[in-house]
Amino acid sequence: MNQYTVATLLEETKFQEVHIKGWVRTFRANRFIALNDGSTINNIQCVVDFENTDENILKRITTGAAVAITGDLVESQGKGQKVEIAVTNIEILGDSDAETYPIQPKKHTFEFLRENAHLRTRTNTFSAVMRLRSALSFAIHKYFNDNGFYYMHTPIITGSDAEGAGEMFRVSALDPKNPPLTEDGDVNYKEDFFGKETNLTVSGQLEAETYAMSLGKVYTFGPTFRAENSNTSRHLAEFWMIEPEVAFMDLAGNMDLAEDFMKSVITYVLENCQDDLQFLDDRLFNEEKTKPQAERSDMRLIEKLKFVTENNFKRVSYTEAIDILRNSKPNKKKKFKYIIEEWGADLQSEHERFLVEKHFKCPVILFDYPANIKAFYMRLNEDGKTVRAMDILFPGIGEIVGGSQREERLDVLKEKMSALDIPEEELWWYLDLRKYGTAVHSGFGLGFERLVMFATGMTNIRDVIPYPRTPQNAEF
């Protein structure tokens, strides 16, 4: 007999004998089992003939127990679903201690569920979030594959700092209590495993550029690390990044690519994850109703996703955006936490959301940022003070994508590295790209967890990754 999934059975129209395995969500009146196997947000009702079922079996059917059920798929007698299973045989595959099982059929706080992250996907919210995370991953790979990109795996261990942030995790095999020292008393990394100081990567961009300059169009999708001591709802020490790099593409082409990419992956989940999205939409709507009016979102979740897919992204220079913000009511009335006073300010989330949600009322791409607030590898404009950078701003979240046209001129890149005290010998291979066959090229980066937050409506980044890594937390 074929084993079915819950998702398949709920769509089945042929009444027949079926076999299914899953976990008990609830068991009531010694008769009705709500069974879920992770294939859908929805449970299937299994009706036990308690008069003809061993009493010892009935006692072992508790919330969280794994069971195998054989029975007849019949028209449901209750509301909410078309079919149910009239159980003819039930086997307990794994007991669950009803007294200590953490995931009881009641409302749990997200903090409590983070402490039980190994079990939290047995709740509706987290099973929906993780199915959406999986669907988004597939949509990303599908988009790039369909558009002629090659997938490359960049190093996780690196000797360079792509962002220049300096907040990296060191990788070392030296004895921490008695490391070899130089004559000056410093740690002698020449005796370390790699013969030099190495760290966990913050970005695969620089290595991806090298492949783009031979394969044309490439992308990375892998883990990256930041040793920032930030305990906020938007920061992780370990997260996943999507980074495409394309040869012979300028900033305008980069913006076209990023807009098309974002619309494509969000359209995919709108079309393929309807049950999960509707559940999360309803959850978020009910949560918003408990907040003060001033703190409520103007858009529901699915509406927000369609806001992205159904609107052209407005392209605005940083300079124009600064003028808009400086003359805005929130700025003049000092409603912004960070008041915009002059050109060169680093925009905050409140400014980005104002541009998207209040001023333009569509997704926004800001471009041509001040050079002194952007990374060394971004192409310097002819004005000498701005670079060909771009950020995509979304409702509810602000900046979600950051990218640029890369600096392809060897002399300009050397000058920028010198000004920032970046040694040429550390990035000699990166400079080689500007010596041999240099050409215009561009790319962008998207923090995957930021995208999952946007697509699911979750407000804490710890709740969109299976096992979050944050300061003082490496559990599981």
N, C-alpha and C positions, 0 to 999 in steps of 0.2 A: 504494500500500500504506500502511495506517495505521501511524503510529509509536506504539509502546507505551511505557509506563513500566515500570520494574522492578516496582513495587508492583502494577500491573495484571497483569503476566504471572505473578507468583507466585500469584495467585488464579485464573488462567485454567484452565479445564478442557477447552477445545477445542484439540486438537492441530492446528496450522496453520502456515503460513509467516508469520514476523513480522519486523519491522524495529525496531531499538532503538539508541539512542545513549547513551553514558555514559563513565565514566572507569574505567580499569583499576585495580583494587585490588591484585590479584596475578596473575601469569602463571607457571604451573609446568609442568614437564615438556614445554615447547614445545607444550602442548596445552590446558590448562585455564585459562580466563580467569574471574576473579571480577569481575563488572561491577556498578557502582553508578552511579545517576544522581541521587541525592539524594532520591528519592521515598519511600524506606524505609530502615530500618536494615539490611535484608537485601540481600545481593548475589544476582545470578542467575549460575549457572554457564553459561559458553559453551564448548562443546567444539570445538576447531579440528581439522580434518583436516590435520595437519601434513605428511603425505606429498604432499598435493595443493595445498599453499599455498606461495606464493613465499617463498623463504628470506629475502629482503630485507624482506618484510612481517613475518615472524616476529621478525626482529631489532629491529624498531621497536615491537613490542608490549611496552612496559615499564610499570612501576608509575607511575601518574599520567597516562598517555597518554589522550587523548580519541579514541574510536573509534566508528564506525557499523557495526553488525552486522546482516546478514540471515541468516536460517536457519530451521530447522524447530523449532517448540516440541514437545518430546517428553517422555515420561516419564523422570524422572531415574534414572540407573543407580546413583547414589550415595546416601548418607544425608543428611538435613538439609533437603531440599526435594523437592517433588513433581515439579517440571518443570525442564528445562534446555533450552538452545538448541544444536542441532547446526548449526554455522556452515557456511553455503554461500558467504558472501562477507564480507570484512572490509575496511574502509577506515580508514586512519589519518587522523584529522581534525587532530590536533595532536600532535607528538612530545613526549616528556618525556625530559630528560637523566637517565638512570638513575644517573649518578655524583653529580649535585648535587641531585636532587630531595629536599627536606627530609623529606617525609612517607613514610618507608619503612615497610614492613609489620613493625613492631616496636613495642615500648612506648616512648612518649616522655613526658618530664616535662611537666607543665602549663606550667611556666615556659618551656621550649623552645617549646611550641606558642603561647604568648602572643607570643613573638618572631617567630612565623610565623603571625600571626593571619589573614592573607589566605588561608592554605591550611589552617588547622586544622579547618575544617568538612568536610574530606575524611577525617577520622578518625571512627570510630563514635561516640565520646563526644560530640564537638562537633556532629556532624550531628544526633544525638538531642536534645541540649540546644536547638539552634536551631529544630528542628521543634516542640519543646514550647513554646518561647517564642512562636512564631507561633500555635500553637493557643490558648495562654493569651490572647494579644492578641485573637483572634477571639472567644473565650468572653466576654471582658470587654465588648466592643462588643455582642455578642449579648444578654447579660444586661440591659444598660441599655436597649437598643432594645426588648426584649421587655417591659420594665417601665415604658415611657412616659417615659424620660429623653431630653433633647435634648443632643447632643454639641456642645460649644463649644470654640473655640480661643482660649486666653488668651494675652496678649502674652508673648513671650520676652524682649523688652527692656522694662524697667520702671523707674520712678522711685521705687518703694516697696519696702520690705523686709518681706514678710509675716511672717517668723518673728522679726524683731527681732534676728537673729544678727549682722548686720554683716559676715558673711564672704561677700562677693559679688564677682563679676567685673565690673570696670568696662567700660563700652562707650563709646568715645570716638573722634572723628575728628580731634581736635586733634593738632598736631605734638608728639610726645613730647619732642623736643629743645628746642623753643622755643614752649611753650604761651602763650597770652595770660594776663596776670596782672591781678588787681585792684589797687587802690591799696594794699591791705594785703599784697600779695605772694603771695596765694593764686591758684590756677588759676581763671581766669574761665570757668566752665562756661556762662555766658550766651552765649558765642560758639561753643559747641560745636554739633554737628549738631542736637540736640534742644532746645537752649537751656537745658538743666539737666543735672545729674549723673545719669547713667543706668547701669543694671547689667543683667546677665543674671538672670532671675527665679529665685527659690528655691521658688516655689509659685504656682499659678494660683488659689489659694483665694479671695482677696479679690475678684478680678474675677468668679469663678464665683458668689460670693454675690450680686453685682449682678444677674446673669441669673436666678438662682433666684428672686429677689424680683419677677420679672415672668413668667418661663416656668414656674415651679413646681418642676420637677425637671430638673437639668442635671448634666453631668459633663465633666471635662477628662481628657485622656490625652495627655500630651506631655512634652517634655524640660524638666528643671529643672537648676539648677547650684548648687554649693556650693564656695566657695574655701577649703575646709578643708585644711590641710596634713597630712592623715591618710593614712598609707601602711599601712592595715590591710586585712584580707580582707573588710571590711564596708563600705568607703567608696569612692565614686566622686566625681569632680568634675562629671561629667555623667551623669544618670540620668533615668529616666522615672517619672512620677507619675500615678496615677489618683486623681481628687478629685471625688466627687459632692457636690452641695449641694442640699438640699431645703427648700422653704418649708413652714411650718406643721407641721414635724416636731420633736418634742422629743428628749431624750437617749435615752429608751426606744425610740422609733422608729428612732433612729440605730443603736442596738445591734442591733435586729431586722434592719435593712437590711444592715448590715455582715456579720452572721452568715449571712444568706441568700445574700448575694453571694459570700462566700468558699466556702461549700459548693457553690454552683452552678458556679463556674469550675473548682474542683478535680474535681468530678464529671465535668465535660466532658472533661478530659484523661484521667481514669480510663477513660472509656468510648470515647474516640477515639484514644488514643495508646498502646495496649497494648504494641505491640512495643518502642517506644522506652522506655517506663517499665520494662518487664521487663529490658531491657538495662541501664538505669541502676541498677535495683534490684540486679541481679547484680553489677555493677561495684562498687557501694558495699558490698555484703555482703563481697565478696572483699577489698576495701580494709580494712574494719573488722577482718577476721580477723588482719591484720598488726599491729594496735595492741594495747597492753597491755589486759588485761581491764577495768581501771578506766576506760579512755578510750573503750570501745566503746559504741555507741548501743544502747538497749534495743529499738529498733524498726527493721525494715527499711523501705525507702523507701515501697513501696506500702502497707504496714501503717500507716505514719505518715500518708499521705494519707487512708486510710479512717478513721483515728482522728479526723480533722477532720470528714469527711462523715457519720460514723455516730454522733457524740456531740453532745448539746446543749451549747452553750457555757455554762459556769458563770459567773454574774455576781456579782462580789465587790467591795465598796467598798475603796478604798485603805486606809482605816483598819483594816478587818478583815484585809486582806492583811498589813499591818505587824504586827499582833498575831500572826498565824500565823508570819510569818518570824522575829519576835523570839523566839518560844518554840520554834522549830524546833531539832532536834539540830545541823544544820550551823552554825547561828548560835551556839548555846550552846557548842559544842565548837570554835568559831572555824575551821570548815572553809570558810566563805565567805571570799572574798578581801576583800569589803566587808561588814563586820559591821553589822547593823541594830541601832541603839541607841535611836533615838527617832523619833517621828512627824515626817514632813517630809522624810525621806531620799528621794533620787532612786533608784528601783530600778534595779538592774543586770541584765544578761542572766542571771546565775547565780540571782538571786532569782526572776525571771520563770519560768525553766525549772523551778525547784524547785516552784513553785505548780502548773504544768501537769503535769509528769512524775511528781512524787513525791506531792504532797499531794492534789490534786483528781483527777488522772489523766484529764483531759479538757481541751479548749481553755478558756481563761479570758478573761473580759472584766473588767478592772479599771475602776472609775469613781469619780468624785468625788475628784480629786487635789488636793493643796495648790495654792493659787493661785500661790504664789511660784515654782513650778517649771514652770508652764505659760504659754502665750502670752496676750497681752493681750486677744485677741478671744473668749476662752472665757467663757461666762456664769457670773457669780459666784453661788454658792449663798447661801441666806438666813443661813447661819452666818458669812458674811463671810470665811471662811478657805479654803474649797474651791471648785472650779469644776466645772461639768458636763462634764468631760472623760472620755474612755474610751479604753483601749488593749486590743487583742486580742493575746493571748499564745498562741503555738503551740509544740509540742514541737520541740526541737532548735535553735530559733532565737530564742525569746523574743518580744519585741514585733514585730508585723508590720503592724498597722493602728493609726493614731492619729486620734482625732476628738473632736468636742465639739458640744454645743449652743452656738450663737454668742450673744454678748452683744447683745441687741436693744434694750436701754434706753440712750438717748442720754446721759443724765446719768452713768450708771455707766461707760459706755465712755469718756467724756471724762475721768473721774477716773482710770481705769486708764492711759489714754494719758499723762496728765499725770505720774503717778507714775513712769512709765518714760521720761519725756522724749521722747515721740513727738509731734512737732509736728502740731497739728490741720490746718494748711494743707497738709501733705503728703497727708493722707487725707481731705480735705474731701468727696470724692465717696463715700467709705465711710461717713462720718458722715451723709450725706444719706439713706442707706437707713434710718437710725434716725429721721429727721425725717418722711419721706414714706411712709406705709403700713407702718410697722414691724410685724414679726410674729416669732413664734418660728420659728427655722430652725436647721438642723443639717447637718453633713457630716463626712467623714473623708478621710484620705489614706492611700494604699498605695503604697509604693515598689515599682515593678514588678519590678526586679531582685531585691528581697528575696523576692517571690513566686516568681520563676523558680528561685531558689536552693532554696527549700523544695520545689518540685515536682520538681526534678531531683536533689536530694541533693548538688549541688555545694557546696563549702565556701568558695570564693573568689568574690567578686562579680565579679572581672575575667573569670571564665569563663562568665558568663551574659549578657554583652552583646557584640555583634560586635567593637567596637573600644574598649576601655576607656580612659577619660581619667582619669589619676591624676597626683599630683605628679611633675614631671619626665618625663612621658610623654604625648605627643600624636602617637604614631607612627600611620601609615596614614591 
